[in-house]
């Protein structure tokens, strides 16, 4: 039963994330990535359902209208205030009310604490008066790993069931709800086969929750929950279509309503929608026929709400309206999308992802910024894994490889990456020019960045950082188990560190600012044995060739993760210095096939091979930085390889074996 006769009703969350935003911890197994401030309540490895010890809520809380203070939890996902209950509920879940469930219980029944990592942990968030107490089923089992929580909220006496994180192989079928006694219960629609809504993200960003409230549900309650209009707009594109999402949180089916929007509390645009059939918890999206047409650039608070529901009034006005700031700018510039990939030389899937991504990017040369973080799994992980790469992974909630993050906010699998997906990341407006150059002297990399806002972005982005990352264009020594022998744009060091450089002033136009950065690679080259022993940057480095370094630079909003602009820095050098740059040739000696890696942006060049008598025995003309030549037809011996154009004159002695 949905339980409208119970003393509780529930509302599904209308936005992603955790209730109230108090818990921002990433979701990992206890003792293996989970924040150490959590307290263990019940360990895993329970082949049969078992109860935890009795625990205490750390603040005053009312359940079903009466004070409660203690509870216990079963490894089958049932939390009960009936602390003298006997046998724990079985692992096989069912609809509620169910005689196997103790009175006064809350549940995510249908998960199992059978695995060794399956642990129930607790933690308090927030300040006194508005705290939350989380009972977290960390890395529980439902076909594969799954994460759920039951949450108590101080002051409101609300209970939340939070759907948090799941393996792609997990198949949770959950009974989520509250059982008061054998005749009164309420469960979330879809129970006892409730599936997860949240995905694999280890951060709270994709979480979904159900809010249980003591009392009676309103018959009429329509909530505007989101404005889908893109927040950063170019005024020459006006007018703009305003699109809103509306949720029916009332008991009555909604057949008609008015939808409304207003900018900065100005004139209200009202349109009538009829012939609807929105049942309880139904969601629908509506675009206004009357577009919004601002005449000036600036920041606008757009309010959207519904009224005249079924010809009557909304009985809960607290959730009627959604607000969103739309920022209208008078100048734009070309966006260079920031592409961050998470891969590993121990992942066979990374091979396909790298190839598919390269195939698309090769047709968009110079129109993107690419940075790759080598990851620590599958075991033993990539030798070029770094702690900063791991921190970047946690920032985005990445838990699979390969993974591609575009502009900080869109995640894709690079396997099967398409030109359309690239265009989606490149065609967004940018309102900031970003230019950078760098120079290399020995093991010192100096970086100069100029940020030039074309608009006044004061108050638009309030927590900006400039990130700079030194990468190696091509590496070879980290080859491991997946068959790849060369790797591109491999991140070596964040500058100055993972936190980046704070940027506080974007009051443009004509107000550029310059940031100078420098990093010295310490010690000698090392090849770590695996990802469990990442390079210690204070004593050593993993740069294979200091003639092969690049720098990626991007401007990012810390909280939203939105990347405003990016660029690949230009190398400052002169012709004499360029002529000193080396080319890489491997394997050398070879039985015939030689792989060549030439300096960045080499342009059109002639490649020639001479024998020891000075005879030209092989030649080609190319502009590809990566090339392979096959000399199997030649006799064994020593040859001279020459690459030349107006800027470069490079030589390499090679040996052909038979």
C-alpha positions in Angstrom: 0.0 0.0 0.0 1.1 3.6 -0.6 -0.1 4.2 2.9 -2.2 7.4 2.8 -3.8 6.1 6.0 -0.4 6.1 7.7 0.8 9.1 9.7 3.5 9.9 7.2 3.6 11.0 3.6 6.7 11.3 1.4 7.9 13.7 -1.3 10.6 12.7 -3.9 13.5 15.1 -4.2 13.2 17.5 -7.1 16.9 18.3 -7.4 20.0 16.1 -7.3 22.2 16.0 -4.2 21.8 15.3 -0.5 18.9 16.8 1.6 19.9 20.3 2.8 23.4 20.0 1.3 24.9 19.3 4.8 26.6 16.0 3.8 29.3 16.6 1.2 31.4 13.5 1.9 32.2 11.2 -1.0 30.8 7.7 -0.9 33.4 5.0 -0.5 33.8 1.8 1.6 34.6 2.5 5.3 38.4 2.3 5.7 38.9 2.5 2.0 38.2 6.1 0.9 35.3 7.1 3.2 36.0 10.1 5.4 37.5 8.8 8.6 35.0 10.8 10.8 32.3 8.2 10.3 31.6 5.7 13.2 31.1 2.0 12.5 27.8 0.6 13.8 27.8 -2.8 12.2 30.6 -4.6 10.3 30.0 -6.6 7.1 30.2 -10.3 6.3 26.8 -11.2 7.7 25.7 -14.3 5.9 22.5 -14.2 7.9 20.6 -11.0 8.8 21.7 -9.6 12.1 21.0 -6.5 14.3 23.5 -3.8 15.1 24.1 -2.7 18.7 21.6 -0.1 19.9 22.6 3.4 18.9 21.4 6.9 20.1 20.3 9.9 18.0 22.4 12.8 19.2 19.5 15.3 19.4 15.8 15.4 20.3 13.7 13.7 17.6 10.1 12.7 17.3 8.9 9.7 15.4 5.2 9.4 14.5 4.5 12.2 16.9 6.3 10.8 19.9 9.9 11.3 21.2 12.5 8.6 20.4 16.1 8.4 21.2 17.5 4.9 20.5 17.3 2.5 17.6 19.1 -0.5 16.0 19.6 -1.4 12.4 19.6 -4.8 10.6 22.1 -5.9 7.9 18.9 -6.4 5.8 18.4 -2.6 5.7 15.7 -2.1 8.4 16.1 0.5 11.1 13.7 0.1 14.1 12.9 2.1 17.2 11.7 -1.2 18.7 15.0 -2.0 20.2 13.8 -5.2 21.9 12.8 -6.7 18.6 14.0 -10.3 18.2 14.9 -11.9 14.9 16.2 -9.5 12.2 14.1 -9.2 9.0 15.2 -11.7 6.3 17.2 -10.5 3.2 14.3 -11.1 0.8 12.1 -8.0 0.9 8.4 -7.6 0.4 5.6 -5.0 0.4 4.8 -3.4 3.7 3.1 -3.7 6.2 4.8 -7.0 6.7 4.7 -9.2 9.9 8.4 -9.7 9.8 9.1 -6.0 10.3 9.0 -4.6 13.8 6.7 -1.8 14.6 8.1 1.8 14.2 10.6 0.9 11.5 12.2 2.7 8.6 13.7 0.7 5.8 15.7 0.3 2.6 14.8 -3.4 2.8 16.3 -5.5 0.0 20.0 -4.8 0.4 22.4 -7.2 2.2 25.4 -6.8 4.4 26.9 -10.0 3.3 30.1 -8.7 1.8 33.3 -8.0 3.8 33.2 -4.3 2.9 29.4 -4.0 3.7 29.3 -1.8 6.8 26.7 0.4 8.5 28.3 3.7 9.7 27.0 6.9 11.3 27.8 10.6 11.4 26.3 13.9 12.5 26.3 16.9 10.1 25.3 20.5 10.6 25.0 22.8 13.6 22.9 22.3 16.8 19.3 23.1 16.0 19.5 21.9 12.4 21.6 18.8 12.5 21.2 15.6 10.5 22.2 12.1 11.8 23.1 9.8 8.9 22.9 6.0 9.1 24.8 5.0 6.0 24.8 1.6 4.4 28.2 1.8 2.9 29.1 -0.5 0.0 26.2 -2.8 0.7 25.2 -5.6 -1.7 22.4 -5.8 -4.3 23.9 -7.8 -7.1 26.9 -5.6 -6.7 27.8 -2.7 -4.5 25.1 -0.2 -3.6 25.0 2.8 -1.2 21.9 4.1 0.7 21.2 6.1 3.9 18.5 6.8 6.4 18.7 10.3 7.8 17.1 12.0 10.8 16.7 15.8 10.8 16.7 17.9 13.9 14.0 20.5 14.3 11.8 19.3 11.4 11.5 15.7 12.6 11.8 14.8 8.9 13.2 11.4 7.8 15.1 11.0 4.5 15.9 7.9 2.6 18.8 8.7 0.3 19.7 6.8 -2.9 23.4 7.5 -3.3 25.6 5.4 -5.4 25.6 2.1 -7.3 27.7 -0.1 -9.5 26.6 -0.5 -13.1 26.1 -4.2 -12.2 24.0 -3.5 -9.1 20.3 -4.5 -9.3 18.7 -3.1 -6.1 15.0 -4.0 -5.7 14.1 -2.0 -2.6 11.2 -1.6 -0.2 11.8 2.0 0.8 9.4 3.3 3.5 8.1 3.4 7.0 6.0 0.8 8.9 4.2 2.1 12.0 2.5 -1.3 12.8 1.0 -4.3 11.0 -1.8 -2.2 9.5 -0.1 1.2 8.8 2.7 1.7 6.4 3.9 3.9 3.6 6.3 3.0 0.9 7.8 4.7 -2.1 6.1 4.1 -5.3 7.9 1.2 -7.1 8.5 -0.7 -3.9 9.2 -3.6 -3.3 11.0 -3.4 -6.7 12.2 0.2 -6.3 15.3 0.7 -8.5 18.1 3.2 -7.9 17.9 6.6 -9.5 21.5 7.7 -8.5 24.3 6.5 -10.7 28.0 5.6 -10.1 29.1 9.1 -9.1 31.0 8.9 -5.8 30.1 12.5 -4.9 26.6 13.5 -3.7 26.1 15.3 -7.1 23.7 12.6 -8.5 22.0 11.5 -5.3 18.2 11.3 -5.0 16.2 11.2 -1.8 12.7 10.7 -0.5 11.5 13.1 2.2 9.1 11.6 4.8 7.0 14.1 6.7 4.7 13.5 9.6 1.1 14.6 8.9 -1.3 14.5 6.0 -0.4 15.2 2.4 -2.1 18.1 0.7 -4.7 17.4 -2.0 -3.4 20.2 -4.3 0.3 20.9 -4.3 2.1 21.8 -7.5 5.8 22.7 -7.3 8.0 24.3 -9.9 11.3 22.5 -9.5 13.7 23.6 -12.2 14.4 26.1 -14.9 16.1 24.4 -17.8 17.2 27.6 -19.6 20.9 27.8 -20.1 22.3 30.3 -17.5 24.9 32.1 -19.6 23.4 33.9 -22.6 24.5 36.2 -25.5 22.2 39.2 -25.8 22.2 39.0 -29.6 20.4 35.7 -29.4 17.4 37.1 -27.5 14.6 36.4 -27.1 15.1 33.2 -25.1 12.7 30.3 -24.5 12.0 29.7 -20.8 11.4 26.1 -19.9 10.3 24.9 -16.5 9.9 21.5 -14.8 6.8 21.1 -12.6 6.0 18.3 -10.0 2.6 17.3 -8.7 3.2 16.8 -5.0 -0.5 16.6 -4.1 -2.9 13.8 -3.9 -5.3 15.1 -6.6 -4.6 14.5 -10.3 -3.9 17.8 -12.0 -5.9 18.4 -15.2 -5.2 22.1 -15.7 -3.1 24.9 -14.3 -1.5 28.3 -15.1 2.2 28.5 -15.5 4.0 31.8 -14.8 7.4 33.5 -15.1 8.8 36.9 -14.2 12.2 38.5 -14.5 13.5 40.5 -11.5 9.9 40.6 -10.0 8.7 42.4 -13.1 5.8 41.8 -15.4 4.3 38.3 -15.1 3.9 36.1 -18.1 1.0 33.7 -17.6 -0.1 30.9 -19.8 -2.9 28.3 -19.3 -2.1 24.6 -19.7 -5.2 22.3 -20.0 -6.0 18.6 -20.9 -3.4 17.4 -18.4 -3.3 14.2 -16.4 -0.6 14.6 -13.9 -1.0 12.1 -11.1 0.7 12.2 -7.7 4.5 12.6 -8.1 4.2 13.0 -11.8 6.7 15.4 -13.4 6.2 17.3 -16.6 8.2 19.9 -18.6 6.7 23.0 -20.2 8.2 25.7 -22.4 6.5 29.1 -22.4 5.1 30.1 -25.8 6.0 33.7 -24.9 9.8 34.0 -24.9 11.8 36.3 -22.6 13.3 39.3 -24.4 15.7 41.4 -22.3 17.0 44.5 -24.0 20.0 45.0 -21.8 22.8 42.7 -20.6 22.9 42.0 -16.9 21.9 39.4 -14.2 18.3 38.4 -14.0 16.4 36.5 -11.4 13.9 34.4 -13.3 11.0 33.0 -11.1 8.7 30.2 -12.4 5.6 29.0 -10.6 2.2 27.4 -11.2 -1.2 28.7 -10.0 -4.9 28.2 -10.5 -4.4 24.4 -10.1 -7.6 22.6 -11.3 -9.2 26.0 -11.0 -8.3 26.4 -7.3 -5.5 27.4 -5.0 -2.3 25.6 -4.2 -2.4 24.4 -0.5 1.4 24.7 0.1 3.0 27.9 -1.2 6.4 27.1 0.4 7.5 25.0 -2.6 5.6 26.8 -5.4 8.4 28.8 -7.0 11.8 28.1 -8.4 14.4 30.8 -9.0 17.4 30.8 -11.3 19.8 33.6 -12.2 20.2 34.0 -16.0 23.3 36.0 -17.0 23.0 38.0 -20.2 26.3 39.2 -21.7 27.0 41.5 -24.6 30.3 40.0 -25.8 31.4 36.4 -26.5 34.5 34.6 -27.6 35.3 31.2 -29.0 35.3 28.4 -26.5 38.1 25.9 -26.3 36.6 23.0 -24.5 38.5 21.4 -21.6 38.6 17.6 -22.0 39.9 15.6 -19.0 40.2 11.9 -19.4 40.7 9.2 -16.7 42.5 6.2 -18.1 45.0 3.5 -17.2 47.6 1.3 -18.9 46.1 -1.6 -17.0 42.6 -1.1 -18.5 41.8 -2.8 -21.8 38.8 -0.6 -22.1 41.1 2.5 -22.0 42.7 1.3 -25.3 39.4 1.6 -27.1 38.5 4.9 -25.3 41.8 6.4 -26.3 41.5 5.3 -29.9 37.9 6.5 -30.3 38.7 9.9 -28.6 41.9 10.4 -30.8 39.9 9.7 -34.0 37.6 12.6 -33.2 40.1 15.0 -31.8 42.4 14.5 -34.9 39.7 16.2 -36.9 39.6 19.1 -34.5 43.3 19.9 -34.1 43.9 23.1 -32.1 40.3 23.4 -31.0 40.5 21.8 -27.6 42.6 21.3 -24.5 43.3 17.7 -23.5 44.7 16.4 -20.2 44.9 12.7 -19.2 45.1 11.4 -15.6 46.5 7.9 -15.4 44.5 6.0 -12.7 45.2 3.5 -10.0 43.0 0.7 -11.2 42.5 -2.0 -12.4 45.1 -3.3 -10.1 48.1 -2.7 -10.1 47.3 0.6 -11.7 49.3 2.9 -14.0 52.8 3.6 -12.9 52.2 7.3 -13.7 49.3 7.6 -11.4 49.7 10.6 -9.1 48.0 11.7 -5.9 46.9 14.8 -7.7 45.2 12.7 -10.4 43.5 10.7 -7.6 42.3 14.0 -6.1 41.0 15.1 -9.4 39.1 11.8 -9.7 37.5 12.3 -6.4 36.5 15.9 -7.3 34.5 14.6 -10.2 33.3 11.4 -8.5 35.0 9.2 -11.1 35.0 5.4 -10.4 35.4 3.8 -13.8 38.0 4.0 -16.6 38.0 5.2 -19.2 36.0 8.4 -18.4 35.9 11.7 -20.1 34.8 15.0 -18.4 34.0 17.9 -20.7 34.1 21.5 -19.4 33.9 20.1 -15.9 30.2 19.3 -15.9 29.4 16.7 -18.6 30.7 13.2 -18.2 31.0 10.7 -21.1 32.5 7.4 -21.9 35.2 8.1 -24.6 34.4 4.7 -26.1 32.3 5.6 -29.1 32.9 9.3 -28.7 31.3 11.3 -31.5 31.8 14.5 -33.4 28.4 15.6 -32.1 29.6 15.1 -28.5 32.7 17.2 -29.2 30.6 19.9 -30.8 28.3 20.0 -27.8 31.3 20.8 -25.6 32.8 23.3 -28.1 29.7 25.2 -29.1 28.9 26.7 -25.7 29.5 30.4 -25.4 32.5 31.6 -23.6 32.9 35.1 -22.3 36.5 35.1 -21.2 39.7 35.0 -23.3 42.5 32.9 -21.8 46.0 33.0 -23.2 49.1 31.4 -21.8 52.8 30.7 -22.7 55.5 28.8 -21.0 59.2 28.2 -21.2 61.5 25.4 -20.0 64.9 25.8 -18.6 66.5 22.5 -17.4 63.8 21.1 -15.0 62.1 24.4 -14.4 58.8 25.3 -16.2 57.7 28.9 -16.1 54.1 29.7 -17.0 52.5 33.1 -17.9 48.7 33.3 -18.0 46.5 36.2 -19.1 42.8 36.3 -18.2 40.8 38.8 -20.1 37.1 38.9 -19.2 35.0 40.4 -22.1 32.1 41.1 -19.8 31.6 42.2 -16.2 31.3 38.9 -14.4 31.2 40.3 -10.9 29.0 38.1 -8.8 28.4 35.6 -11.6 31.2 33.2 -10.6 32.2 33.6 -7.0 34.7 30.8 -6.4 37.0 30.7 -9.3 40.4 29.0 -9.6 42.9 29.0 -12.4 44.3 25.5 -12.9 47.6 24.8 -14.7 48.9 21.3 -15.3 52.2 20.3 -16.9 51.8 17.3 -19.1 54.0 15.2 -21.3 52.9 15.0 -24.9 54.0 11.3 -25.2 55.1 8.8 -22.7 56.2 5.2 -23.2 57.7 3.8 -20.0 54.3 3.4 -18.2 53.3 0.7 -20.6 51.7 -2.1 -18.6 49.1 -4.8 -19.4 46.7 -3.4 -21.9 48.9 -3.5 -25.0 49.4 0.3 -25.4 53.0 1.4 -25.8 52.6 5.2 -26.1 50.3 7.5 -24.2 49.4 11.1 -24.9 49.0 14.3 -22.8 49.8 12.5 -19.6 49.5 14.8 -16.5 52.7 15.2 -14.6 52.1 18.0 -12.1 49.4 20.5 -11.1 50.9 24.0 -10.6 51.2 25.1 -7.9 49.1 22.2 -6.6 45.7 20.6 -6.8 44.0 23.7 -5.3 45.0 25.9 -8.2 45.2 29.7 -8.0 42.3 31.8 -6.7 40.9 34.3 -9.2 38.8 37.1 -7.6 38.4 39.8 -10.2 36.5 39.3 -13.4 35.3 42.9 -13.8 35.7 43.4 -17.6 35.9 44.3 -20.3 39.4 45.8 -20.7 40.6 44.6 -17.3 43.0 41.8 -18.0 45.0 40.2 -15.3 48.2 38.2 -15.4 49.2 35.3 -13.3 52.8 33.9 -13.3 53.5 30.4 -12.1 56.6 28.3 -11.9 57.4 24.7 -11.0 60.8 22.9 -10.6 60.8 19.2 -11.1 63.0 17.8 -8.3 65.6 15.1 -8.4 65.9 12.4 -11.0 63.5 10.4 -13.2 61.9 7.4 -11.5 59.5 4.8 -12.8 57.2 3.8 -9.9 56.5 0.0 -9.8 52.8 0.5 -9.7 50.1 3.0 -8.5 50.5 1.9 -4.9 53.8 3.8 -4.9 53.2 7.0 -6.8 56.0 9.4 -7.5 57.0 11.7 -4.6 57.4 15.1 -6.3 59.5 16.4 -3.5 62.4 14.0 -4.4 61.9 12.8 -8.0 59.8 13.1 -11.2 58.4 10.9 -14.0 59.2 13.2 -17.0 60.7 11.1 -19.7 61.8 14.1 -21.8 61.8 17.7 -20.8 61.7 18.6 -24.5 58.3 17.0 -24.7 56.3 19.0 -22.1 53.1 21.0 -22.6 51.0 23.0 -20.2 47.1 23.0 -20.0 45.4 26.0 -18.4 41.8 26.3 -17.5 39.5 28.6 -15.4 37.0 26.7 -13.3 34.2 27.4 -10.8 35.0 25.2 -7.8 31.5 24.5 -6.6 29.6 24.0 -9.9 32.8 22.5 -11.5 31.9 24.6 -14.6 35.0 25.4 -16.8 34.7 28.9 -18.2 37.6 28.6 -20.7 40.7 26.7 -21.3 43.8 26.8 -23.5 47.0 24.9 -24.2 49.9 27.2 -23.5 52.4 28.1 -26.3 56.0 27.3 -25.9 58.3 30.4 -25.9 61.4 29.6 -27.9 63.4 30.9 -30.8 64.6 29.2 -34.0 68.0 28.3 -32.5 66.3 26.7 -29.6 63.9 24.8 -31.8 66.7 23.3 -33.7 68.0 21.9 -30.4 64.7 20.0 -29.8 64.9 16.3 -30.2 62.7 13.8 -31.9 61.9 10.4 -30.3 62.5 7.2 -32.3 61.6 3.8 -31.0 62.3 1.0 -30.9 65.9 1.6 -31.8 67.4 -0.8 -32.9 64.5 -2.3 -34.8 63.8 -5.1 -37.2 62.1 -2.7 -39.6 59.4 -0.5 -38.0 60.4 2.7 -36.3 57.9 5.0 -34.5 58.7 8.7 -34.6 57.5 11.5 -32.3 58.3 15.0 -33.6 58.2 18.3 -31.8 54.8 20.0 -31.3 53.4 22.0 -34.2 56.2 20.9 -36.5 54.2 21.7 -39.7 55.1 20.3 -43.1 58.5 18.6 -43.2 60.7 16.3 -45.3 61.8 13.0 -43.8 64.8 11.3 -45.3 66.9 8.2 -44.5 70.6 7.9 -45.6 72.9 4.9 -45.5 76.5 5.3 -44.3 77.7 6.1 -47.8 75.3 9.1 -48.0 72.8 7.5 -50.4 69.1 8.5 -49.9 67.3 5.2 -49.3 63.9 6.4 -48.0 61.9 9.6 -48.0 58.5 11.0 -47.4 56.8 14.4 -47.0 54.4 14.7 -44.0 53.0 17.1 -41.4 52.0 14.4 -38.9 53.7 14.7 -35.5 53.4 10.9 -35.0 54.7 8.7 -37.8 55.9 5.2 -38.5 58.4 4.3 -41.1 59.0 0.7 -42.3 62.6 -0.1 -43.5 62.3 -3.9 -43.7 63.4 -3.8 -47.3 66.8 -2.3 -46.4 69.8 -4.3 -45.4 70.8 -4.5 -41.7 73.1 -1.7 -40.6 73.4 1.9 -39.3 71.4 4.7 -41.0 71.0 8.4 -40.6 67.4 9.7 -40.2 66.9 13.4 -41.1 63.8 15.6 -40.6 63.9 19.1 -42.0 61.7 22.2 -42.7 62.1 25.9 -42.4 62.2 25.7 -38.6 63.6 22.3 -37.8 66.6 20.3 -38.8 66.7 17.1 -36.7 68.9 14.0 -37.0 68.8 10.6 -35.4 71.1 7.6 -35.9 69.1 4.4 -36.2 70.1 0.7 -36.4 68.3 -1.8 -38.5 68.4 -5.5 -37.4 67.7 -8.6 -39.4 
